[in-house]
Amino acid sequence: MPGHVGGTPHLTLRAILFLVWLVLGNDWLTRHMGVGLTGQLLPIAAALGILGTGFAGLEAATGEKLKEKWLGKIVEKLLKPRVLVGLYAALVVAMAGWSSVTILNDPANTVFEATLTSADSAGGAGVQQDNKGAPGNPVQFNHVWVGALGRPYRLVVKGYLPQMFEVYPIAGVALSPRKDLRLTPSVLLRPPFEALPAMTGGVRIVAWMEDTRGSNKRQILPADQMAGKQSILIGSEQPIPQAWLDKWRVDALAHRITNESLLAQLQDSWKQALVAAPLTPLEPGQVLRAVVCNPNRQTLAEARSLLSEDRFQDVAMQPATTTPYGNAHDVCQESHL
């Protein structure tokens, strides 16, 4: 009878079903749970092959049906039909319940910091992951509960705008920040040379986003954000590009600042930026406005800039008395927007 060994029916079919279950289970564990036998499958397969070859060799040498005596008994005890059914049922339940979210390392060797939060659980705590210890590896969120029909999640990767997406069982989500997420720009606000001396004792920085008509305002910095004789970096801290330093020198020379000592002081003031984390991420296409207010609530400088897709943007502020961007003095007089 095909597939029948002694008193053990369908031996070959049971063995194949078990091996299929093992491969599927291992793939699911490795991808979605962070564990598995990825490195051990080859030795296991080799051992099984050697075992099978050994049985065949011994059978040929002795003329005895060793598979029937030994392998058949093992299969009969361990791979009974109800056991196989139970194994597959457990695998189906697990695969339908848990999945994973992977942040691919693109570009290579990039350090990512990310937080994953369930979008349908109000006030739920997010899970944080990073690859600081191994920049060559992706960031992996394992044991992500999705249920049989999927579940919405919110992903925040440092330096990128938050992203909402549905995580489904089996497939999970794998994304490249470079390709699938939008950058949140950082902006360096450079006060004009004329305003810097008055900033020595400390000034208040007010920054907000407005729509293209200027009718709606949304404050993006804490009301008590203070700075000294320096520039203001809204966003994440990062090095000043050398090309910017060259551009600043040319700009200063264009404003007839030719004294080398004064040029060096000016560049130092702009390089020593106050890093201010925005209350909400900046987005390309938004209009950023900012003013510098002295302790007497007088406006020293202001800026208005349409944010681009660039990761780091340089915005030169202008003396308040020469800008056509509306009455910035009113902003300094107000306690809040």
C-alpha positions as CSV (number, residue, x, y, z in Angstrom):
1,M,0.0,0.0,0.0
2,P,1.5,3.4,-1.0
3,G,2.8,5.4,2.0
4,H,2.2,2.4,4.3
5,V,5.1,1.1,6.4
6,G,4.2,-1.9,8.5
7,G,1.4,-0.9,10.8
8,T,2.0,2.8,10.2
9,P,-0.1,4.2,7.4
10,H,0.9,7.2,5.3
11,L,4.4,7.4,6.9
12,T,5.8,9.5,4.0
13,L,2.9,11.9,4.0
14,R,3.1,12.5,7.7
15,A,6.8,13.1,7.5
16,I,6.3,15.6,4.6
17,L,3.5,17.4,6.5
18,F,5.7,17.7,9.6
19,L,8.7,19.0,7.6
20,V,6.3,21.6,5.9
21,W,5.1,22.6,9.3
22,L,8.6,22.9,10.5
23,V,9.7,25.2,7.6
24,L,6.6,27.4,7.8
25,G,6.8,27.7,11.6
26,N,10.5,28.5,11.5
27,D,10.0,31.2,8.8
28,W,7.2,32.8,10.8
29,L,9.2,32.7,14.0
30,T,12.3,34.2,12.4
31,R,10.5,37.0,10.6
32,H,7.8,38.0,13.1
33,M,9.1,36.9,16.5
34,G,12.8,37.3,16.2
35,V,13.6,33.7,17.0
36,G,13.9,30.6,14.9
37,L,16.3,28.0,13.5
38,T,17.6,30.0,10.6
39,G,21.2,29.0,11.2
40,Q,20.4,25.5,12.4
41,L,18.1,24.3,9.6
42,L,20.9,23.3,7.3
43,P,22.6,21.1,10.0
44,I,19.2,19.6,10.9
45,A,18.5,18.8,7.2
46,A,22.0,17.4,6.8
47,A,21.5,15.2,9.9
48,L,18.2,13.9,8.6
49,G,19.8,13.2,5.3
50,I,22.7,11.3,6.9
51,L,20.2,9.4,9.1
52,G,18.1,8.4,6.1
53,T,21.2,7.4,4.2
54,G,22.4,5.4,7.2
55,F,19.1,3.5,7.5
56,A,19.2,2.7,3.8
57,G,22.8,1.5,4.0
58,L,22.0,-0.7,7.0
59,E,18.9,-2.1,5.4
60,A,20.9,-3.0,2.3
61,A,23.6,-4.7,4.4
62,T,21.4,-6.6,6.8
63,G,18.3,-7.1,4.7
64,E,16.2,-6.0,7.6
65,K,13.5,-3.3,7.3
66,L,14.9,-0.9,10.0
67,K,12.7,2.0,8.9
68,E,9.7,-0.2,9.5
69,K,11.0,-1.2,12.9
70,W,12.4,2.1,14.2
71,L,11.3,5.0,12.1
72,G,7.7,3.7,11.8
73,K,7.5,3.4,15.6
74,I,8.8,7.0,16.1
75,V,6.4,8.4,13.6
76,E,3.5,6.5,15.1
77,K,4.2,7.9,18.5
78,L,5.1,11.5,17.6
79,L,3.3,12.2,14.4
80,K,-0.1,10.8,15.0
81,P,-2.8,12.5,12.8
82,R,-4.3,14.3,15.8
83,V,-0.9,15.6,16.7
84,L,-0.3,17.0,13.2
85,V,-3.7,18.6,13.2
86,G,-2.9,20.2,16.6
87,L,0.5,21.5,15.3
88,Y,-1.1,23.1,12.2
89,A,-4.0,24.6,14.2
90,A,-1.5,26.2,16.7
91,L,0.5,27.5,13.8
92,V,-2.5,29.0,12.0
93,V,-3.7,30.7,15.3
94,A,-0.2,32.1,15.9
95,M,0.3,33.3,12.3
96,A,-3.2,35.0,12.3
97,G,-2.4,36.8,15.6
98,W,1.1,38.2,15.6
99,S,3.1,39.9,12.9
100,S,6.1,42.4,12.7
101,V,7.2,45.8,11.5
102,T,10.7,46.1,10.0
103,I,12.5,49.4,9.3
104,L,15.0,48.5,6.6
105,N,18.5,49.8,6.9
106,D,18.3,52.2,3.9
107,P,20.8,53.8,3.4
108,A,23.1,51.2,4.8
109,N,24.5,51.5,8.3
110,T,22.1,54.2,9.3
111,V,21.1,54.6,12.9
112,F,17.3,54.7,13.3
113,E,15.3,55.4,16.4
114,A,11.6,54.5,16.2
115,T,8.4,54.2,18.2
116,L,5.5,52.0,17.2
117,T,2.1,52.6,18.8
118,S,-1.3,51.0,18.2
119,A,-3.5,53.5,16.5
120,D,-6.8,52.1,17.9
121,S,-5.8,52.2,21.6
122,A,-6.2,55.8,22.9
123,G,-3.4,56.7,25.2
124,G,-1.6,53.4,24.7
125,A,2.2,53.3,25.4
126,G,4.4,52.9,22.3
127,V,7.2,50.5,21.9
128,Q,10.6,52.0,21.2
129,Q,13.4,50.3,19.2
130,D,16.7,51.4,17.7
131,N,19.8,49.9,16.0
132,K,22.4,52.0,17.8
133,G,24.3,48.9,18.9
134,A,24.3,47.4,15.4
135,P,23.8,50.0,12.7
136,G,24.2,47.4,10.0
137,N,20.9,45.7,11.1
138,P,17.3,46.9,10.5
139,V,15.1,48.0,13.3
140,Q,12.7,45.2,14.1
141,F,9.4,45.3,16.0
142,N,8.5,41.7,16.9
143,H,5.4,40.3,18.6
144,V,3.1,42.9,17.0
145,W,-0.5,41.9,17.7
146,V,-2.6,42.3,14.6
147,G,-5.5,39.8,14.9
148,A,-6.9,37.9,11.9
149,L,-8.0,41.1,10.0
150,G,-5.0,43.4,10.7
151,R,-4.6,46.4,13.0
152,P,-3.7,50.0,12.4
153,Y,-0.4,51.3,13.9
154,R,1.4,54.6,14.0
155,L,5.1,54.7,13.4
156,V,7.4,57.5,14.4
157,V,11.0,57.4,13.1
158,K,13.3,60.2,14.3
159,G,13.8,62.7,11.5
160,Y,10.7,61.6,9.6
161,L,7.0,62.5,9.7
162,P,4.7,60.0,11.6
163,Q,3.2,57.4,9.4
164,M,-0.1,55.5,9.9
165,F,-0.5,52.1,8.2
166,E,-2.3,48.7,8.6
167,V,-0.3,45.7,9.8
168,Y,-1.6,42.4,8.5
169,P,-0.9,38.9,9.6
170,I,1.7,36.7,7.8
171,A,3.0,39.5,5.5
172,G,3.7,42.2,8.2
173,V,5.3,45.5,7.1
174,A,8.8,46.2,5.9
175,L,9.5,49.8,4.9
176,S,12.4,52.0,3.9
177,P,12.4,55.4,5.5
178,R,14.2,56.9,2.5
179,K,11.5,55.6,0.1
180,D,8.3,55.3,2.2
181,L,8.5,58.1,4.8
182,R,8.6,61.9,4.4
183,L,11.5,63.8,6.0
184,T,10.7,66.3,8.8
185,P,13.1,69.2,8.0
186,S,15.2,71.0,10.5
187,V,15.6,74.7,10.2
188,L,18.5,77.0,11.2
189,L,17.3,80.6,11.9
190,R,20.2,83.0,11.7
191,P,19.5,86.4,13.3
192,P,21.0,89.3,11.4
193,F,24.2,90.9,12.4
194,E,22.4,94.0,13.7
195,A,20.4,92.0,16.2
196,L,23.1,89.8,17.7
197,P,24.5,92.4,20.2
198,A,21.1,92.9,21.7
199,M,20.7,89.2,22.1
200,T,23.6,88.8,24.5
201,G,21.5,89.1,27.6
202,G,18.9,86.6,26.5
203,V,15.9,86.9,24.2
204,R,12.6,85.1,23.6
205,I,12.1,83.1,20.4
206,V,8.5,82.7,19.0
207,A,7.9,80.5,16.1
208,W,4.8,79.2,14.5
209,M,3.3,77.7,11.3
210,E,0.7,79.5,9.3
211,D,-1.4,78.8,6.3
212,T,-0.6,80.5,3.0
213,R,-3.1,83.2,3.8
214,G,-1.6,83.9,7.2
215,S,-4.9,83.6,8.9
216,N,-4.3,80.5,11.1
217,K,-1.4,80.2,13.4
218,R,0.0,77.1,15.2
219,Q,2.7,77.7,17.7
220,I,5.6,75.1,17.4
221,L,7.9,76.2,20.2
222,P,7.3,76.4,24.0
223,A,6.2,79.9,25.0
224,D,9.3,80.3,27.2
225,Q,11.9,79.3,24.6
226,M,14.9,81.5,25.3
227,A,18.2,82.1,23.4
228,G,21.4,84.1,23.6
229,K,23.7,85.6,21.1
230,Q,23.3,82.6,18.7
231,S,21.2,81.0,15.9
232,I,18.2,78.8,16.6
233,L,18.0,75.3,15.2
234,I,14.4,74.1,15.2
235,G,14.4,70.3,14.8
236,S,17.1,67.7,15.5
237,E,20.7,68.6,16.2
238,Q,23.1,68.1,13.2
239,P,26.4,69.5,12.0
240,I,26.6,72.7,10.0
241,P,27.6,72.0,6.4
242,Q,30.9,73.5,5.3
243,A,29.1,75.0,2.3
244,W,26.9,77.0,4.6
245,L,30.0,78.5,6.3
246,D,31.3,79.6,2.9
247,K,27.9,81.1,2.0
248,W,27.7,83.0,5.3
249,R,31.0,84.6,4.6
250,V,29.9,85.7,1.2
251,D,26.7,87.1,2.6
252,A,28.6,89.0,5.3
253,L,30.9,90.5,2.8
254,A,27.9,91.5,0.7
255,H,26.7,93.4,3.8
256,R,30.1,95.1,4.0
257,I,31.3,93.2,7.0
258,T,34.9,92.8,5.9
259,N,36.8,92.8,9.2
260,E,38.2,89.3,9.6
261,S,37.8,89.3,13.4
262,L,34.2,90.4,13.1
263,L,33.5,87.8,10.4
264,A,34.9,85.1,12.7
265,Q,32.7,86.3,15.6
266,L,29.7,86.4,13.4
267,Q,30.2,82.8,12.1
268,D,30.8,81.6,15.7
269,S,27.5,83.1,16.8
270,W,25.6,81.4,14.0
271,K,27.5,78.0,14.5
272,Q,26.6,77.9,18.2
273,A,23.0,77.1,17.7
274,L,20.3,76.7,20.3
275,V,18.6,73.4,19.5
276,A,14.9,73.7,20.1
277,A,12.6,70.7,19.7
278,P,9.3,71.7,18.0
279,L,6.0,70.8,19.7
280,T,4.9,69.2,16.4
281,P,7.1,68.1,13.6
282,L,7.8,70.5,10.8
283,E,6.5,69.5,7.4
284,P,7.6,70.4,3.9
285,G,5.2,72.9,2.2
286,Q,4.3,74.7,5.4
287,V,5.1,78.4,6.1
288,L,7.4,78.9,9.1
289,R,7.4,82.3,10.8
290,A,9.6,83.3,13.7
291,V,10.5,86.4,15.6
292,V,13.1,87.3,18.2
293,C,11.8,89.4,21.1
294,N,13.9,91.3,23.6
295,P,13.0,91.5,27.4
296,N,11.1,94.7,26.7
297,R,8.9,92.8,24.2
298,Q,10.4,94.6,21.3
299,T,11.0,92.8,18.0
300,L,14.7,92.4,17.0
301,A,14.4,90.2,14.0
302,E,11.9,88.0,12.1
303,A,11.7,85.5,9.3
304,R,9.2,83.9,7.0
305,S,10.1,80.8,5.0
306,L,8.3,78.2,2.9
307,L,9.7,74.9,4.0
308,S,11.2,72.7,1.3
309,E,11.9,68.9,1.1
310,D,15.5,69.4,2.2
311,R,16.5,67.8,5.5
312,F,18.4,70.8,6.8
313,Q,17.5,74.4,5.8
314,D,19.2,77.7,6.3
315,V,16.9,80.7,6.9
316,A,18.4,84.2,7.3
317,M,16.3,86.4,9.6
318,Q,15.9,90.0,8.8
319,P,15.9,93.1,11.0
320,A,12.3,93.7,12.1
321,T,12.2,97.3,10.9
322,T,12.9,96.3,7.3
323,T,10.7,93.3,6.8
324,P,7.3,93.3,5.0
325,Y,5.9,90.2,6.7
326,G,3.2,91.9,8.8
327,N,3.3,93.4,12.3
328,A,5.7,91.2,14.2
329,H,5.7,93.7,17.1
330,D,2.2,92.4,18.0
331,V,3.6,88.9,18.5
332,C,6.2,90.1,20.9
333,Q,3.5,92.0,22.9
334,E,1.4,89.0,23.2
335,S,2.0,86.4,25.9
336,H,1.1,83.6,23.5
337,L,-0.2,83.2,20.0
